[in-house]
Amino acid sequence: MSAPEPEILLGKLTRREFRERMASGELAGCLIPVAAIEQHLEHMAMEHDWRSVGLVTRAVAKRLAPRVLVTEGLMCGISEHHMRHPGTLTLSPGTFLAVLGDMIDSMVRAGFRNIIVVNGHGGNIKPVRGTWDQFLRRFEGVNLHFLSYWDTLGQADADELLQGAKRMPDDLPGHAQEFETSIALAKFPENVRAGAVADQTDPNPGLATAEQGEEWFERITQRLAKFVGEVIDGGRQSETPPFHP
């Protein structure tokens, strides 16, 4: 009988299990996924950003098991620009950044010194990037990183895999376009309303295929696992910005 796979979700551990794994030195880093619950045109469920970044981070943690945990806790993002579509949830930038800071602080106090915030929503990027130097100062001594999961992809990937327009970031990642729709078709097809794909003015989502989505997911998780591996092995270090003398 094979041994059970190590748990990768922090929330599934008891306090004893977490304490013992941390004390043993087994846990080298944690991933904090952040995303949004917002409209994704007429054809995709509003959970797309959270669902996709959750699957990506779990796949990365499995590749690096048992050294990495996924810390889920912030599914709602900065989505004011989507609020004309009822059902979208949004946080003010200040609220989002405060909660993110508290989550990072919780993981630092738990003992982690390698923390990677993995983003799945474009609206979170500018607010986080605009204040990231403050996070790096606040958590001085912690190897702290922020990136969107599609940062692992480049123009060569867009040119090879996208069947329609290939601009970055307009089409990769875009919003509910070919890229995101293909990932949904591959990983959670129940979230794609096939009849609505063609029943809208933008034909781009109709170019997406599950096969394409599988290839995107493989490239993203493989490259992100390499990035995280470099972080927890010490090969990739964040730098604390200078303080005023």
N, C-alpha and C positions, 0 to 999 in steps of 0.2 A: 504493500500500500504506500503510495507516494505521499510525501509530506505536503501539508497544505501550503499554498502560496502565501507569502507574507502580506499582511494587510497594507494597502497603500493609502487608504483614506483615514486621516486623523480622527474624524468623527466616529469611525467604527471601532476605535480602540477604547478600552477601559483606561482609567487613570493609571492602574498598575502596569498594564501592558505598555503604555507610552513611557512611563517612568523607567521601566526595565530596559526597553529598547534604547532610550536616550542614554541611560547610565552605562550600557554596554559599549557605547561608541558606534553602534550599528547605524544610527540615523545621522546622515551627513548634511542633509539639506531639506528644504521644503519648498513647494510650489504653491503660490497663492493665485488662483484663477480669478479674474475679474471680467465682467462683461456687461450685459444689458438685457432687459426684457422690453422689446419694442417692435413696432410694425416692421414686417419684412415683405412689403408689397402685398398683393392679393393672394399669393400662392404659397407662402411659407408661414409656419407657426411663429409666434412672437418670441418664443424661447430660444430661437436659433443661436444667438451669440453665446448664451450661457451653456446651452447643450454642446455646442462645438468645442468651446474652450475646455469644458469639463472632460470631454472624451479625449482631447489632445493631452491634457495634463495627466490623466490617468494612464494613457498609453505610454507616455514618457516615464512615469513613475514605475510602471511595470518593467520597462526596459532596464531601469536602474535599480530595481528591487534587490535587497531590502533597504537601500540607503536613502530613499527619498519618500516623503509623505506629501499628499495633496491636502491643503487646508482650504476647504470650501466655506464660504461665508459671505460673499458679496456678489450676488447675482444681478443686482440692479445697478445701472450706470448713469452716465450723464447723457440724457436723451431729450433735452428740451427742444431740439430741432425736429423731433418727430412727434411732438405733442398735439399737432393738429389731427393726428390719427388716434382716435379714442382706444384705450386699452394699453397704450404705451405707459410704462413706468419710468419716472425720472427722479434723480437726486440732484440737488444743487451741487455745483462743483465743491463748495466748502464742506458740505456733508459727506460727499464721496471721499474726498481727500482725508477728512478727519477719521472716517471709519477705516480707510485703508491704513492710515498711520497707526491706529489702534490695533489692527490685525497684525501688522508687522511687529509692533511692540510686544504683543502677546507671544509671538513666535520667538522673539529674541529672549523674552523672559522664560520661555520654555526650554531654552538652551541652544536654539539654532543659531549658527553663525554664517550660514550660506542660505540666502533667501532670494527666490526668483518670483517676481510678480509677472504672471503671464496674462496678457490682455486679449480679449476677444471682441472688442467693440471700438470702432474708430473714434467715437465721441469722447472717449476717456483719454486719448493720447495727448492732446495739447495741454489740458489741465495738469496731467501728471508730469509731462516733460517740463512744463513751465515752473514746477515746484520741486522737481526731483533733487536739485542741489540741497534743498532744505531737508529732505529725507536722508540724504547721504550724511549730512552734518549731524542730524539728530541721532542717527544710528551709526555713529563713527565706530569703526572697528568691525562692523558687520559687512560681509561680502554680499552686497545688495544690488539686485539688477531688476530692470523693467524692460519687457519687450512684448510686442504683439506676436501671436504665433505665426502670422504671415510674414513677419520680418525674416523668417528663414528662407523665403522665396525671393527670386530675382527676376529680372527681365527675361533671362534665358528660359526660365520655367514658363513664364507667360507666353512667350513666343512658341514654345513647344506644345503646351497643353490647351491653351484657350483657343476655341474655335472661332470666336467672334473678335471683338475689339481686344487689344492687348496692352492698353495703357496702364501704367502704375502711377497712383493708386486707384484711378477711376474704375478700372476693370479688374484689377487684382490688388486689394480684395474686392473693391466695389461694394455695393449694398444690395443683397438679395439677387445678384446677377448670376452669371454663369458659374463663377467660382464657388460662391456660397451654396447655390442650389445643387451643384454637383456633390459637395460634401454631404448635404442633407440626403440626397438620393442614395448615397453610398452607406451612410451610417444610421440615419433615422428617417427612412423614406415615408413613414407614416405622417411626417410633418410637412410633406409637400402635397398640395392639392393639384393633382394633374390637370383637372379640368380648368383650373384658374390660371395655369401657366400661359396658355394661349389666349385667355380671356382678359388681356391687358395690352396696352399700347406698346410696351417694351418687349421685343421678341427675344432679347438676349438670354433670359433664363431658360428658354426652350432649347438652347444649344447644349445644356448641361446633360451629362450622363453619369450613371453610377460608377462606371469604369474609370472615368476621369476623376471622380471624387475619391476613389480608392487610391489612385496614384498621388493625388494631392496629399491625402492623409499620410501615406507612407513617407513621402518626402518631408513633410512638416515634422512628423514625430521622430524620424531618424535624425534630422538635423537639430531639432530642439533637444533631443536626448544627448547629442554630442556637446551642445552648448552647456547644458546643465552638468554633464559629466566633467567638463573643463572647470566649471565653477566649484563643484564639490571636491575636485582633486587639486585645487589651488592654482590651476593654470590660467584662470581668468579671474582677475580681481577688480572690484570697483575701487574708485579713488575718491577719497573725501576731499571736497573742494576746500580751498583755504578759508580760514576764519580771519576776521578783521584783526589786525595786530593791536 
